[in-house]
Amino acid sequence: MDGKMLARLGAVVFVAIAITATAIEMTRKETAPVEEPARAVEPRHDPLREGQRRCQQLGQAAARDADCMRVWAESRDRFLGRTPPPAVMPVEGR
């Protein structure tokens, strides 16, 4: 066998394998993934989120607002996964 004939034989074998693989893939039955029905998610009441919205509406004045500073600190702690420091309770009678 010469080189030309061997190349032709290799090409025919390659095409036959490609056609067989295509036929097998086309006859496969695809199973559709089972999807859970979408549930309507109602946003829960989040006072921190409401505080962020209020501070956003204040604009630059929010930088001088004590409540906004507290909201931003709490938001930062929540984002970083820190636990808030315990609240200091004033002692009465002293």
Buried (B, 14 or more C-beta within 10 A) or exposed (E): EEEEEEEEEEEEEEEEEEEEEEEEEEEEEEEEEEEEEEEEEEEEEEEEEEBBEBBEEBEEEBEEBEEBEEBBEBBEEEEEEEEEEEEEEEEEEE
